[in-house]
Amino acid sequence: MPVELYGYQFSVYSWIARLALEEKGVGYQWIEVDPFADDVPERYLALHPFKRVPALIHDEFQVYETNAITRYLDEAFPGPSLQSTDPRRRARSTQVISIVDNHVYWPLVRQVFSHRVFRPRFGQPSDATEVQKGLQAAAVVLAALERIAPDTEYLCGDAISLADIHLAPMIGYFAAADEGDTLLRQQPKLSRWWSTISLRAAYRATTPRLPASQPA
């Protein structure tokens, strides 16, 4: 049975799962689910009772929560390993993923990207105050990531890891805002990392297609 990935096309966490699948070279069937819709199918609610995305089915094994999905994909399928066997690099990867979930997602994606890029592109109202709050928090978060980033190509060494896969889509959305891109460029190691990972084939293949900017 092929892998089935349920997700929302603009969801950053669905993007993370797709990026992991691409990096592992795993084929999959995409099933679009809009968790914000009023009529989310009952079949999906049975799969994910919290009405979020993504969720994955493989050979009747069902799993939701992005961290669980990406670890499963890495361990269940052949291809390049996305988790180091070195305990310190593995700990650093877990740390970065935790930072992403607890400190990166809300300010960088839900505040800056959503109100500066996403909402305007769809003709929805945005809140400049939310953007400023997000930028203030983002400066602290980026500085923290810069402090623990190594002088290597990727966040946990010379090979891409789950840490890179979890952070890259968040930064991709954040950097789509001019202010976000400016803040990112102030962090030398993160900027070098971003220049590398944003050019990877898997990243480019999975980047969501946003509508063009609305005329001013």
C-alpha positions as CSV (number, residue, x, y, z in Angstrom):
1,M,0.0,0.0,0.0
2,P,1.5,3.4,-0.9
3,V,2.1,6.1,1.6
4,E,-0.9,8.4,2.0
5,L,-0.1,11.9,3.3
6,Y,-3.0,14.1,4.4
7,G,-2.3,17.8,4.6
8,Y,-3.2,21.3,3.7
9,Q,-1.3,22.8,0.8
10,F,-0.2,25.9,2.7
11,S,0.4,24.3,6.0
12,V,4.1,24.6,7.1
13,Y,3.9,21.3,9.0
14,S,2.5,19.5,6.0
15,W,5.4,21.0,4.1
16,I,7.8,19.6,6.6
17,A,6.4,16.1,6.1
18,R,6.5,16.5,2.3
19,L,10.1,17.6,2.5
20,A,11.0,14.6,4.6
21,L,9.4,12.3,2.0
22,E,11.3,14.0,-0.8
23,E,14.6,13.8,0.9
24,K,14.1,10.1,1.6
25,G,12.9,9.5,-2.0
26,V,9.6,8.0,-0.9
27,G,6.7,8.1,-3.2
28,Y,3.3,9.1,-1.7
29,Q,-0.3,10.0,-2.5
30,W,-1.2,13.5,-1.4
31,I,-4.8,14.0,0.0
32,E,-5.7,17.6,0.5
33,V,-7.5,18.4,3.8
34,D,-8.3,22.0,4.9
35,P,-8.4,21.9,8.7
36,F,-10.0,25.4,8.8
37,A,-13.0,24.2,6.8
38,D,-16.4,23.7,8.4
39,D,-16.9,20.4,6.6
40,V,-13.7,18.4,7.4
41,P,-14.5,14.8,6.4
42,E,-15.5,12.4,9.2
43,R,-12.9,10.0,7.8
44,Y,-10.2,12.4,8.5
45,L,-11.4,13.3,12.0
46,A,-11.3,9.6,12.8
47,L,-7.6,9.7,11.7
48,H,-6.7,12.9,13.5
49,P,-9.1,13.7,16.3
50,F,-7.5,17.2,16.9
51,K,-8.4,18.4,13.4
52,R,-4.9,19.3,12.5
53,V,-2.5,18.4,9.6
54,P,-0.5,16.4,8.6
55,A,-1.4,12.8,9.1
56,L,0.1,9.7,7.4
57,I,-1.0,6.2,6.6
58,H,1.4,3.5,5.5
59,D,0.3,-0.2,5.3
60,E,-2.6,0.4,7.7
61,F,-0.3,2.2,10.2
62,Q,-1.7,5.5,11.0
63,V,0.3,8.4,12.7
64,Y,-0.2,12.1,13.2
65,E,2.1,14.8,14.8
66,T,4.8,16.0,12.4
67,N,7.7,14.9,14.6
68,A,6.4,11.4,14.8
69,I,5.8,11.3,11.0
70,T,9.3,12.4,10.1
71,R,11.0,10.1,12.5
72,Y,8.9,7.2,11.2
73,L,9.7,8.0,7.6
74,D,13.4,8.1,8.3
75,E,13.4,4.8,10.2
76,A,10.9,2.9,8.1
77,F,12.3,3.6,4.6
78,P,15.7,3.2,2.9
79,G,17.6,6.2,1.7
80,P,19.9,8.7,3.4
81,S,19.6,8.7,7.2
82,L,18.2,11.9,8.6
83,Q,19.2,11.2,12.2
84,S,22.8,11.0,13.4
85,T,24.1,8.2,15.5
86,D,26.3,10.6,17.4
87,P,24.5,11.4,20.7
88,R,25.5,15.1,20.7
89,R,24.3,15.7,17.2
90,R,21.2,13.8,17.9
91,A,20.5,15.9,21.0
92,R,21.1,19.0,19.0
93,S,18.6,17.9,16.3
94,T,16.0,17.3,19.0
95,Q,16.7,20.6,20.5
96,V,16.3,22.5,17.2
97,I,13.0,20.7,16.5
98,S,11.8,21.6,20.0
99,I,12.8,25.3,19.4
100,V,10.9,25.2,16.1
101,D,7.7,23.9,17.7
102,N,7.8,26.1,20.8
103,H,9.5,29.3,19.7
104,V,9.7,29.6,15.9
105,Y,6.3,28.6,14.5
106,W,4.1,31.3,16.1
107,P,6.1,34.5,15.6
108,L,7.8,33.6,12.3
109,V,4.8,31.9,10.6
110,R,1.6,32.8,12.3
111,Q,2.5,36.4,12.9
112,V,5.0,37.7,10.4
113,F,4.3,35.4,7.4
114,S,0.6,35.2,7.9
115,H,0.0,38.9,8.3
116,R,2.7,40.3,6.0
117,V,2.5,37.8,3.2
118,F,-0.3,35.2,3.3
119,R,-3.3,37.3,4.2
120,P,-2.5,40.1,1.8
121,R,-2.0,37.6,-1.0
122,F,-5.5,36.2,-0.4
123,G,-7.1,39.6,0.0
124,Q,-7.7,39.0,3.7
125,P,-7.3,41.6,6.5
126,S,-3.9,41.7,8.2
127,D,-2.7,43.3,11.5
128,A,0.6,45.3,11.4
129,T,0.7,45.0,15.2
130,E,1.0,41.2,14.9
131,V,3.8,41.6,12.4
132,Q,5.8,43.8,14.8
133,K,5.2,41.5,17.7
134,G,6.4,38.6,15.5
135,L,9.5,40.4,14.4
136,Q,10.5,41.3,18.0
137,A,10.2,37.6,19.0
138,A,11.8,36.4,15.8
139,A,15.0,38.5,16.6
140,V,15.4,36.6,19.9
141,V,14.7,33.2,18.3
142,L,17.1,33.7,15.4
143,A,19.9,34.8,17.7
144,A,19.3,31.7,19.8
145,L,19.6,29.5,16.8
146,E,22.7,31.3,15.6
147,R,24.4,30.6,18.9
148,I,23.9,26.9,18.6
149,A,24.4,26.6,14.8
150,P,27.8,24.9,14.0
151,D,30.3,26.0,11.4
152,T,29.1,23.1,9.1
153,E,26.9,23.0,6.1
154,Y,23.9,21.8,8.0
155,L,22.5,22.3,11.5
156,C,23.9,18.9,12.8
157,G,26.9,18.4,10.7
158,D,27.8,17.9,7.1
159,A,24.6,16.0,6.1
160,I,21.0,17.1,6.2
161,S,19.0,16.0,9.2
162,L,15.5,16.2,10.6
163,A,16.5,19.5,12.3
164,D,17.1,21.1,8.9
165,I,13.9,19.7,7.5
166,H,11.8,21.1,10.4
167,L,13.4,24.5,10.3
168,A,13.7,25.1,6.6
169,P,10.0,25.6,5.8
170,M,9.5,27.9,8.7
171,I,12.4,30.1,7.5
172,G,11.1,29.8,4.0
173,Y,7.8,31.4,4.9
174,F,9.5,34.0,7.2
175,A,12.0,35.1,4.6
176,A,9.1,35.7,2.1
177,A,8.5,38.8,4.2
178,D,11.0,41.6,3.5
179,E,11.5,42.3,7.2
180,G,12.0,38.6,7.8
181,D,14.6,38.3,5.1
182,T,16.4,41.3,6.6
183,L,16.5,39.8,10.1
184,L,17.7,36.5,8.8
185,R,20.6,38.2,6.9
186,Q,21.9,39.6,10.3
187,Q,22.8,36.0,11.4
188,P,25.8,34.8,9.4
189,K,25.7,31.1,10.1
190,L,22.0,30.9,9.6
191,S,22.3,32.9,6.4
192,R,24.9,30.5,5.0
193,W,22.7,27.5,6.0
194,W,19.7,29.0,4.4
195,S,21.6,29.7,1.1
196,T,22.5,25.9,1.0
197,I,19.2,24.3,2.0
198,S,16.9,26.6,0.0
199,L,18.6,25.4,-3.2
200,R,18.2,21.7,-2.5
201,A,16.0,20.0,-5.1
202,A,13.7,18.6,-2.4
203,Y,13.1,22.0,-0.9
204,R,12.4,23.6,-4.2
205,A,10.1,20.7,-5.3
206,T,7.9,21.0,-2.1
207,T,7.7,24.8,-1.7
208,P,4.0,25.7,-1.7
209,R,2.8,27.9,-4.6
210,L,1.3,31.1,-3.2
211,P,-0.8,33.4,-5.4
212,A,0.9,36.5,-6.8
213,S,0.9,39.7,-4.7
214,Q,-2.3,41.7,-4.8
215,P,-2.0,45.1,-6.5
216,A,-1.5,47.9,-4.0
